[in-house]
Amino acid sequence: MTEAKPQPFAVRLPDGSHARARRLYRWLAALGLALWLAGVAGAQGDPPQTPEVAAAERIANRLVAEEKYAFRHASWRGALKPGKLVVLPVFLFSENDYAFALGFQGGAVPSLSIFDPNGKAIPTGVSAGAFRFKPPATGHYYIRLRIPANASGPVECCLNYGWR
């Protein structure tokens, strides 16, 4: 009596057929490829330019040209709601000098605060525009953005940062 050798990675359906399993794998592979290609195609275009993004880009471009900062290609964008905080974690190196560019559109002026890895506030005195910071130690820092609770509505913001 000869024993059938098991085939590596062979899957047998309950009725014992391999053909159905192969068709299923081909279909799943085609579906995966189509979804991957759709994601790649969707990621090709830049997001729409908004006034707050344009303001942050103008600040960043000036800092790149005049003060030789290198800015990240990604930025945080969102709406600040009255009385609500947005806290953004960033990892900063002590040997770098950082510049933050905050652009916004709306009535209320956002306030920007930075907190060290221990949660202690570092005074900035900045509400909008450019803010420069040299961290005393390498680590996780936190950028807090907010608008006053009595603001008339949300404020659209864009925050980006660079280093040199």
Residue frames as a rotation matrix with the C-alpha (Angstrom) as fourth column:
MET 1
0.581 0.814 0.000 0.00
0.814 -0.581 0.000 0.00
0.000 0.000 -1.000 0.00
THR 2
-0.479 -0.737 0.477 1.40
0.754 -0.624 -0.207 3.35
0.450 0.260 0.854 -1.02
GLU 3
0.090 0.469 -0.879 0.79
0.811 -0.547 -0.209 6.37
-0.579 -0.693 -0.429 1.18
ALA 4
0.578 0.153 0.801 -0.03
0.641 -0.692 -0.330 9.67
0.504 0.705 -0.499 -0.45
LYS 5
-0.497 -0.810 -0.311 2.66
0.860 -0.412 -0.301 12.22
0.116 -0.417 0.902 0.23
PRO 6
0.444 0.659 -0.606 1.32
0.707 -0.674 -0.215 15.42
-0.551 -0.333 -0.766 1.77
GLN 7
0.098 -0.346 0.933 1.71
0.805 -0.524 -0.279 18.41
0.586 0.778 0.227 -0.49
PRO 8
-0.636 -0.367 -0.679 3.20
0.720 -0.599 -0.351 21.47
-0.277 -0.712 0.645 1.15
PHE 9
-0.810 0.340 -0.477 0.75
-0.249 -0.937 -0.246 24.34
-0.531 -0.081 0.844 1.49
ALA 10
-0.786 0.599 -0.152 -1.99
0.059 0.318 0.946 22.28
0.616 0.735 -0.285 -0.15
VAL 11
-0.696 0.671 0.256 -5.48
-0.523 -0.229 -0.821 23.01
-0.493 -0.705 0.510 1.05
ARG 12
-0.879 0.466 -0.100 -8.24
0.290 0.690 0.663 20.59
0.378 0.554 -0.741 0.43
LEU 13
-0.447 0.823 0.351 -11.88
-0.827 -0.530 0.189 21.58
0.341 -0.206 0.917 0.59
PRO 14
-0.209 0.409 0.889 -14.34
-0.717 0.554 -0.423 19.29
-0.666 -0.725 0.177 2.41
ASP 15
0.828 0.560 -0.001 -15.23
-0.406 0.599 -0.690 17.54
-0.386 0.572 0.724 -0.85
GLY 16
0.407 -0.765 0.500 -11.54
0.426 0.643 0.637 16.77
-0.808 -0.046 0.587 -1.41
SER 17
0.659 -0.133 0.740 -10.98
0.728 -0.136 -0.672 19.04
0.190 0.982 0.007 -4.41
HIS 18
-0.232 -0.813 -0.534 -7.96
0.735 -0.506 0.451 21.26
-0.637 -0.288 0.715 -4.89
ALA 19
-0.507 0.033 0.861 -9.38
0.773 -0.425 0.471 23.06
0.381 0.905 0.190 -7.93
ARG 20
0.585 0.786 0.198 -11.86
0.577 -0.575 0.579 25.04
0.569 -0.225 -0.791 -5.90
ALA 21
0.593 -0.441 -0.674 -9.18
0.587 -0.336 0.737 26.05
-0.551 -0.832 0.060 -3.43
ARG 22
-0.512 -0.811 0.281 -6.92
0.780 -0.302 0.548 27.25
-0.360 0.500 0.788 -6.26
ARG 23
-0.157 0.531 0.833 -9.77
0.680 -0.554 0.481 29.31
0.717 0.641 -0.274 -7.73
LEU 24
0.819 0.471 -0.327 -10.48
0.544 -0.459 0.703 30.78
0.181 -0.753 -0.632 -4.30
TYR 25
0.176 -0.848 -0.500 -6.81
0.667 -0.271 0.694 31.70
-0.724 -0.455 0.518 -3.78
ARG 26
-0.611 -0.374 0.698 -6.60
0.786 -0.392 0.478 33.29
0.095 0.840 0.534 -7.24
TRP 27
0.274 0.809 0.521 -9.74
0.608 -0.565 0.558 35.29
0.746 0.164 -0.646 -6.58
LEU 28
0.822 -0.006 -0.569 -8.45
0.521 -0.394 0.757 36.48
-0.229 -0.919 -0.321 -3.16
ALA 29
-0.236 -0.968 -0.085 -5.08
0.762 -0.239 0.602 37.38
-0.603 0.077 0.794 -4.68
ALA 30
-0.450 0.140 0.882 -6.78
0.734 -0.504 0.455 39.39
0.508 0.852 0.124 -7.44
LEU 31
0.669 0.740 0.067 -8.98
0.528 -0.537 0.658 41.14
0.523 -0.405 -0.750 -4.88
GLY 32
0.524 -0.558 -0.644 -5.94
0.629 -0.257 0.734 41.97
-0.575 -0.789 0.216 -2.70
LEU 33
-0.549 -0.749 0.371 -4.04
0.795 -0.330 0.509 43.35
-0.258 0.574 0.777 -5.70
ALA 34
-0.084 0.603 0.793 -7.03
0.661 -0.562 0.497 45.47
0.745 0.567 -0.351 -6.76
LEU 35
0.857 0.406 -0.317 -7.41
0.496 -0.479 0.725 46.91
0.143 -0.778 -0.612 -3.26
TRP 36
0.120 -0.901 -0.417 -3.69
0.711 -0.215 0.670 47.64
-0.693 -0.377 0.614 -3.02
LEU 37
-0.612 -0.341 0.714 -3.69
0.779 -0.415 0.470 49.39
0.136 0.844 0.519 -6.42
ALA 38
0.369 0.814 0.449 -6.75
0.600 -0.578 0.554 51.41
0.710 0.065 -0.701 -5.44
GLY 39
0.772 -0.137 -0.621 -4.95
0.540 -0.376 0.753 52.57
-0.337 -0.916 -0.216 -2.29
VAL 40
-0.316 -0.949 0.000 -1.82
0.741 -0.247 0.625 53.51
-0.593 0.198 0.781 -4.21
ALA 41
-0.422 0.219 0.880 -3.82
0.744 -0.471 0.474 55.40
0.518 0.855 0.036 -6.83
GLY 42
0.650 0.759 0.032 -5.82
0.575 -0.519 0.633 57.22
0.497 -0.393 -0.774 -4.15
ALA 43
0.574 -0.492 -0.654 -2.66
0.583 -0.315 0.749 58.33
-0.575 -0.812 0.106 -2.34
GLN 44
-0.129 -0.708 0.695 -1.12
0.990 -0.129 0.051 59.94
0.053 0.695 0.717 -5.42
GLY 45
0.143 0.256 0.956 -2.81
0.437 -0.883 0.170 63.34
0.888 0.394 -0.239 -5.24
ASP 46
-0.914 -0.404 -0.023 -2.17
0.232 -0.478 -0.847 66.07
0.332 -0.780 0.531 -2.71
PRO 47
-0.196 0.875 -0.442 -5.01
0.931 0.024 -0.366 67.00
-0.309 -0.483 -0.819 -0.38
PRO 48
0.418 0.423 0.804 -6.91
0.718 -0.696 -0.007 70.13
0.557 0.581 -0.594 -1.35
GLN 49
-0.705 -0.704 0.084 -5.22
0.558 -0.625 -0.547 73.40
0.437 -0.339 0.833 -0.48
THR 50
0.491 0.836 -0.245 -7.10
0.810 -0.334 0.482 75.30
0.322 -0.435 -0.841 2.22
PRO 51
0.616 -0.242 0.749 -6.37
-0.145 -0.970 -0.195 78.81
0.774 0.012 -0.633 3.55
GLU 52
0.825 -0.320 0.466 -4.96
-0.504 -0.042 0.863 77.52
-0.256 -0.946 -0.196 6.87
VAL 53
0.594 -0.641 0.485 -2.65
0.628 0.747 0.218 75.09
-0.502 0.175 0.847 5.03
ALA 54
0.490 -0.395 0.777 -1.55
0.612 -0.479 -0.629 77.88
0.621 0.784 0.007 2.71
ALA 55
0.773 -0.190 0.605 -0.78
-0.466 -0.817 0.339 80.11
0.430 -0.544 -0.721 5.72
ALA 56
0.741 -0.515 0.430 1.29
-0.155 0.492 0.857 77.40
-0.653 -0.702 0.285 7.41
GLU 57
0.519 -0.554 0.651 3.11
0.837 0.483 -0.257 76.70
-0.172 0.678 0.714 4.13
ARG 58
0.663 -0.279 0.695 3.96
0.137 -0.867 -0.479 80.38
0.736 0.413 -0.537 3.68
ILE 59
0.759 -0.385 0.525 5.47
-0.645 -0.333 0.688 80.46
-0.091 -0.861 -0.501 7.18
ALA 60
0.625 -0.518 0.584 7.33
0.220 0.835 0.504 77.20
-0.749 -0.187 0.636 6.58
ASN 61
0.630 -0.382 0.677 8.63
0.744 0.044 -0.667 78.33
0.224 0.923 0.312 3.17
ARG 62
0.731 -0.368 0.574 9.97
-0.340 -0.927 -0.161 81.54
0.591 -0.078 -0.803 4.68
LEU 63
0.656 -0.481 0.581 11.74
-0.578 0.174 0.797 79.58
-0.485 -0.859 -0.164 7.43
VAL 64
0.635 -0.431 0.641 13.20
0.582 0.812 -0.031 77.17
-0.508 0.393 0.767 4.86
ALA 65
0.618 -0.357 0.700 14.46
0.577 -0.398 -0.713 79.94
0.533 0.845 -0.040 2.61
GLU 66
0.553 -0.355 0.754 15.68
-0.399 -0.907 -0.134 82.42
0.732 -0.227 -0.643 5.21
GLU 67
0.293 -0.384 0.875 16.70
-0.953 -0.039 0.302 80.30
-0.082 -0.922 -0.378 8.17
LYS 68
-0.379 -0.562 -0.735 17.52
-0.738 0.662 -0.126 76.93
0.558 0.495 -0.666 6.53
TYR 69
-0.285 0.395 0.873 14.97
-0.679 0.560 -0.475 74.76
-0.676 -0.728 0.108 8.37
ALA 70
-0.879 0.126 -0.460 13.97
-0.253 0.693 0.675 71.39
0.404 0.709 -0.577 6.91
PHE 71
-0.326 0.855 0.403 10.21
-0.905 -0.160 -0.393 70.86
-0.272 -0.493 0.826 7.27
ARG 72
-0.639 0.238 0.731 8.26
0.116 0.970 -0.215 67.61
-0.760 -0.052 -0.648 7.44
HIS 73
-0.936 0.341 -0.087 6.14
-0.124 -0.088 0.988 66.77
0.329 0.936 0.124 4.41
ALA 74
-0.184 0.896 -0.404 3.24
0.724 0.401 0.562 65.79
0.665 -0.189 -0.722 6.67
SER 75
-0.847 -0.005 0.532 1.32
-0.296 -0.827 -0.478 68.20
0.442 -0.563 0.699 8.84
TRP 76
-0.663 0.701 -0.262 -1.55
0.682 0.421 -0.598 68.10
-0.309 -0.576 -0.757 11.32
ARG 77
-0.823 0.515 0.240 -4.81
-0.271 -0.726 0.632 69.54
0.500 0.455 0.737 10.06
GLY 78
-0.472 0.734 -0.487 -8.07
0.820 0.568 0.061 69.80
0.322 -0.371 -0.871 11.88
ALA 79
0.087 0.620 0.780 -10.75
0.016 -0.784 0.621 71.91
0.996 -0.041 -0.078 13.48
LEU 80
-0.907 -0.299 -0.295 -10.27
0.321 -0.039 -0.946 73.29
0.271 -0.953 0.132 16.98
LYS 81
0.084 0.995 0.045 -13.60
0.523 -0.083 0.848 73.41
0.848 -0.048 -0.528 18.77
PRO 82
0.009 -0.054 0.999 -14.28
-0.559 -0.828 -0.040 75.98
0.829 -0.557 -0.037 21.49
GLY 83
0.424 0.127 0.897 -13.21
-0.905 0.099 0.414 74.73
-0.036 -0.987 0.157 24.90
LYS 84
0.978 -0.088 0.188 -11.63
0.094 0.995 -0.020 71.53
-0.186 0.037 0.982 23.52
LEU 85
0.230 -0.969 -0.095 -7.92
-0.663 -0.227 0.714 70.69
-0.713 -0.101 -0.694 23.50
VAL 86
0.949 -0.177 -0.260 -5.90
-0.077 0.669 -0.739 69.00
0.305 0.722 0.622 20.80
VAL 87
0.450 -0.838 0.309 -2.67
-0.587 -0.017 0.809 67.41
-0.673 -0.546 -0.500 22.01
LEU 88
0.890 -0.219 -0.399 -0.11
-0.280 0.427 -0.860 66.28
0.359 0.877 0.319 19.45
PRO 89
0.689 -0.698 0.195 2.85
0.114 0.369 0.922 64.12
-0.716 -0.613 0.334 20.47
VAL 90
0.815 -0.549 -0.187 6.22
-0.336 -0.185 -0.923 64.85
0.472 0.815 -0.336 18.83
PHE 91
0.698 -0.697 -0.164 9.64
0.645 0.512 0.567 63.31
-0.311 -0.502 0.807 19.38
LEU 92
0.900 -0.387 0.202 12.34
-0.258 -0.845 -0.469 65.98
0.353 0.370 -0.860 19.52
PHE 93
0.420 -0.855 -0.305 16.13
0.830 0.498 -0.253 65.70
0.368 -0.147 0.918 19.69
SER 94
0.658 -0.156 -0.737 18.12
0.486 -0.660 0.574 67.99
-0.576 -0.735 -0.358 21.99
GLU 95
-0.397 -0.917 -0.047 20.74
0.530 -0.270 0.804 68.71
-0.749 0.294 0.593 19.33
ASN 96
-0.454 0.306 0.837 18.17
0.819 -0.226 0.527 70.17
0.350 0.925 -0.147 16.91
ASP 97
-0.834 0.323 -0.447 16.58
-0.103 -0.888 -0.449 73.60
-0.542 -0.328 0.774 16.81
TYR 98
-0.504 0.735 0.453 12.86
0.852 0.510 0.120 73.36
-0.143 0.446 -0.884 15.89
ALA 99
-0.896 0.376 -0.237 10.44
-0.399 -0.915 0.058 75.78
-0.195 0.146 0.970 14.28
PHE 100
-0.483 0.831 0.275 6.67
0.714 0.556 -0.426 75.27
-0.507 -0.009 -0.862 14.39
ALA 101
-0.971 0.234 -0.039 4.41
-0.204 -0.741 0.639 76.89
0.121 0.629 0.768 11.79
LEU 102
-0.520 0.854 -0.039 0.74
0.635 0.355 -0.686 77.37
-0.571 -0.381 -0.727 12.73
GLY 103
-0.943 0.329 0.046 -1.75
-0.188 -0.643 0.743 78.57
0.274 0.692 0.668 10.15
PHE 104
-0.617 0.781 -0.095 -5.44
0.597 0.386 -0.703 79.05
-0.513 -0.491 -0.705 10.88
GLN 105
-0.797 0.500 0.340 -8.68
-0.001 -0.563 0.826 80.33
0.604 0.658 0.450 9.44
GLY 106
0.102 0.875 -0.474 -11.49
0.807 0.206 0.553 81.60
0.581 -0.439 -0.685 11.61
GLY 107
0.619 0.291 0.729 -12.33
-0.031 -0.919 0.393 84.23
0.784 -0.267 -0.560 14.16
ALA 108
0.944 -0.242 0.224 -10.55
-0.239 -0.032 0.971 83.01
-0.228 -0.970 -0.088 17.31
VAL 109
0.246 -0.942 -0.230 -6.77
-0.776 -0.049 -0.628 82.90
0.580 0.333 -0.743 17.55
PRO 110
0.793 0.040 -0.608 -5.48
0.192 0.931 0.311 79.47
0.579 -0.363 0.730 18.65
SER 111
0.513 -0.692 0.508 -3.03
-0.854 -0.350 0.386 79.21
-0.089 -0.632 -0.770 21.53
LEU 112
0.570 -0.454 -0.685 -0.06
-0.066 0.806 -0.589 76.89
0.819 0.381 0.430 21.23
SER 113
0.525 -0.433 0.732 1.68
-0.835 -0.095 0.543 75.38
-0.166 -0.896 -0.411 24.26
ILE 114
0.194 -0.521 -0.831 4.45
-0.342 0.758 -0.555 72.83
0.920 0.392 -0.031 24.51
PHE 115
0.761 0.093 0.642 4.95
-0.642 0.252 0.724 70.34
-0.095 -0.963 0.252 27.33
ASP 116
-0.284 -0.949 -0.140 8.11
-0.941 0.304 -0.149 68.42
0.184 0.090 -0.979 28.18
PRO 117
-0.414 0.086 -0.906 8.26
-0.175 0.969 0.172 64.61
0.893 0.230 -0.386 28.65
ASN 118
-0.885 0.061 -0.462 7.26
0.456 0.317 -0.832 65.05
0.096 -0.946 -0.309 32.32
GLY 119
0.050 0.990 0.135 4.15
0.945 -0.091 0.316 67.09
0.325 0.112 -0.939 31.45
LYS 120
-0.059 -0.144 -0.988 5.61
0.625 -0.777 0.076 70.42
-0.778 -0.613 0.136 32.58
ALA 121
0.840 0.441 0.315 4.55
0.526 -0.524 -0.670 73.41
-0.130 0.729 -0.673 30.50
ILE 122
-0.376 -0.927 -0.014 7.30
0.842 -0.348 0.413 75.27
-0.388 0.143 0.911 28.67
PRO 123
0.278 0.553 -0.785 6.43
0.205 -0.833 -0.514 78.95
-0.938 -0.017 -0.345 28.19
THR 124
-0.267 -0.323 0.908 6.16
0.939 0.124 0.320 79.98
-0.216 0.938 0.270 24.55
GLY 125
-0.294 0.239 -0.925 4.13
0.085 -0.958 -0.275 83.19
-0.952 -0.159 0.262 24.43
VAL 126
-0.958 -0.076 -0.277 2.99
-0.269 -0.098 0.958 82.21
-0.100 0.992 0.073 20.94
SER 127
-0.087 0.970 0.227 -0.53
-0.302 0.192 -0.934 82.06
-0.949 -0.149 0.276 19.60
ALA 128
0.829 0.326 0.455 -0.07
0.312 0.405 -0.859 81.82
-0.464 0.854 0.234 15.83
GLY 129
0.738 -0.592 -0.325 2.61
-0.656 -0.514 -0.553 82.09
0.161 0.621 -0.767 13.21
ALA 130
0.285 -0.742 -0.607 6.10
0.009 0.635 -0.772 80.73
0.958 0.215 0.188 13.86
PHE 131
0.828 -0.082 0.555 7.46
-0.559 -0.045 0.828 79.43
-0.043 -0.996 -0.083 17.14
ARG 132
0.160 -0.858 -0.488 11.06
-0.396 0.397 -0.828 78.32
0.904 0.326 -0.276 17.67
PHE 133
0.805 0.142 0.576 12.12
-0.589 0.306 0.748 75.81
-0.070 -0.941 0.330 20.29
LYS 134
-0.143 -0.854 -0.500 15.34
-0.544 0.490 -0.681 74.05
0.827 0.174 -0.534 21.31
PRO 135
0.810 0.540 -0.227 14.50
-0.134 0.548 0.825 71.11
0.571 -0.638 0.517 23.59
PRO 136
0.295 -0.718 0.630 16.71
-0.955 -0.240 0.174 70.75
0.026 -0.653 -0.757 26.67
ALA 137
-0.489 -0.410 0.770 16.59
-0.456 0.872 0.175 66.93
-0.744 -0.266 -0.614 26.38
THR 138
-0.759 0.220 -0.613 15.74
-0.497 0.413 0.763 64.35
0.421 0.884 -0.205 23.73
GLY 139
-0.871 0.472 0.134 12.32
0.252 0.666 -0.702 62.81
-0.421 -0.578 -0.700 24.23
HIS 140
-0.316 0.873 0.371 8.59
0.863 0.101 0.495 62.93
0.395 0.477 -0.785 23.70
TYR 141
-0.938 0.133 -0.321 7.08
0.017 -0.905 -0.425 66.40
-0.347 -0.404 0.846 23.85
TYR 142
-0.238 0.940 0.244 3.47
0.944 0.283 -0.168 67.43
-0.227 0.191 -0.955 23.49
ILE 143
-0.980 0.039 0.196 2.02
0.040 -0.922 0.384 70.33
0.196 0.384 0.902 21.53
ARG 144
-0.358 0.902 -0.242 -1.30
0.794 0.157 -0.588 71.58
-0.492 -0.403 -0.772 22.87
LEU 145
-0.920 0.195 0.340 -3.61
0.092 -0.736 0.671 73.64
0.381 0.648 0.659 20.68
ARG 146
-0.287 0.897 -0.337 -6.83
0.928 0.173 -0.330 75.25
-0.237 -0.407 -0.882 21.82
ILE 147
-0.572 0.245 0.783 -9.17
0.159 -0.903 0.398 78.18
0.805 0.352 0.478 21.30
PRO 148
-0.902 0.222 0.371 -11.13
-0.430 -0.388 -0.815 79.96
-0.037 -0.895 0.445 24.03
ALA 149
-0.727 0.678 0.112 -14.35
0.603 0.707 -0.369 78.35
-0.329 -0.201 -0.923 25.25
ASN 150
0.075 0.797 -0.599 -16.27
0.228 -0.599 -0.768 81.53
-0.971 -0.079 -0.226 24.34
ALA 151
-0.868 -0.399 -0.297 -15.22
-0.204 -0.258 0.944 81.42
-0.453 0.880 0.143 20.65
SER 152
-0.104 0.913 -0.394 -18.07
-0.867 -0.277 -0.414 81.65
-0.487 0.298 0.821 18.16
GLY 153
0.907 0.405 -0.110 -17.24
-0.404 0.772 -0.490 78.39
-0.114 0.489 0.865 16.39
PRO 154
0.612 -0.705 0.359 -14.51
0.536 0.703 0.467 75.98
-0.581 -0.094 0.808 15.33
VAL 155
0.528 -0.581 -0.620 -11.25
-0.711 -0.701 0.050 77.24
-0.464 0.414 -0.783 13.85
GLU 156
0.967 -0.243 0.071 -9.55
0.236 0.764 -0.601 75.31
0.092 0.598 0.796 11.04
CYS 157
0.566 -0.824 0.025 -5.81
-0.648 -0.425 0.632 74.89
-0.510 -0.374 -0.774 11.74
CYS 158
0.852 -0.469 -0.233 -2.70
0.180 0.680 -0.711 73.44
0.492 0.564 0.664 10.20
LEU 159
0.694 -0.667 0.271 0.49
-0.583 -0.300 0.755 72.79
-0.422 -0.682 -0.597 12.18
ASN 160
0.815 -0.557 -0.159 3.83
0.293 0.632 -0.717 71.72
0.500 0.538 0.678 10.77
TYR 161
0.796 -0.605 -0.007 7.33
-0.309 -0.416 0.855 71.73
-0.520 -0.679 -0.519 12.18
GLY 162
0.762 -0.637 -0.116 10.88
0.068 0.258 -0.964 71.66
0.644 0.726 0.240 10.93
TRP 163
0.801 -0.573 -0.174 14.39
0.292 0.120 0.949 71.39
-0.523 -0.811 0.263 12.31
ARG 164
0.721 -0.691 0.050 17.94
-0.213 -0.290 -0.933 72.49
0.659 0.662 -0.357 11.65
